[in-house]
Amino acid sequence: MALPSEPVTLTPEQLNELNDHLSHMRHEINNQLSLIVAALELIRFKPDLRDRMLATMGQQPPKIMAEVTKFSGEFERIFGIKRGGAGSAKGFI
């Protein structure tokens, strides 16, 4: 990923857009983590739901990673960051 070699100045619009994207990402990740916590609580009080809740918990990490990847793409778009060749770490800021 080609990062700027000099300090970067954000315009108020860029800062606002970045903040909006960060807020959305935090909200979505919090939703997924809340589902995991709720599933654990259900397993504690209703062990017969264990298999279903384990499946629900297993679905959450890919959704969290998708949100981080989405944010990373938006971050790169806002700041004009271009990814490197085949060796770049896809999905990571």
N, C-alpha and C positions, 0 to 999 in steps of 0.2 A: 504494500500500500504506500503510495507516494504521499508522505506527510509534508506539510509546509516546513521550510527550513528557517523561516522568519516568524516572529510573533504574529498572531492573527487578531485582527480587530473585528468584533462582531457589530453589525448594525443593530439598532433596536428591533427591527423586524426579524432578523436572524435569531436574536436572543429570545424573542417572544415565540417564534416557531420552535426553537429547540426546547424551550420550557414546556410548550404544549405537548410535544412528542414525549418528553420525559414524564410528564404528568400522566399521559395516556399509558405509557409503558408501566409505570408504577401501579396504576389502577388495575391493569390487566394481570400483572404478575401477582398482585395481592389477591385478586379473584381466584387464581389457580391455587395459591397457597391456602386460601380459606377453604377451598374444596378438600384439600388434603387433610387439614385439621378437622373439618367436619366428618370426613370419612373415618378418621381415627377415633373420634368420639363415638360414632355409631358402632364401630367394631367393639369398643369397650362396653357399651350398654346393650348391644344386640349382636352377639357373636355370630348368629346365624346369617348375618349380612356380610360376613368377612370376605367371601370370594368376590361379591359384587363391588364392595368398597375397595378392595385391593386393585381391581380392574380400573376403577375410577381414579385411584391414586396414580396408577401406572400411566394414565393418559395425560397427566398434568405436566411432567417434565418436558415433553416435546412441545407443548403449547407455550410453556415459559420460554424455551429456546427460540421458538418462532417469534415471540414478541421482542426478544433481544436482537434477533437477526433483522427484524423489521426496523427497529430503532436504528441499528447500525447502518442499514441502507439509507434511511432518511438522513442520518447524520452525515454520511458521505455525500449525499446529494446536496444538502444545504451548503456544505463547505467545499464542494467541488473536489473531494478526495477521490482519486482514482485508484482502484485496486491494482496490485502488481500482477505478475504472471501466475502460472500454475502453482507456485509455492506459497501463495498468500493464504492466510488462515480465513477461510470462508465463515462468515457469521460472527466474527469477533471484531470488536472495536480496537 
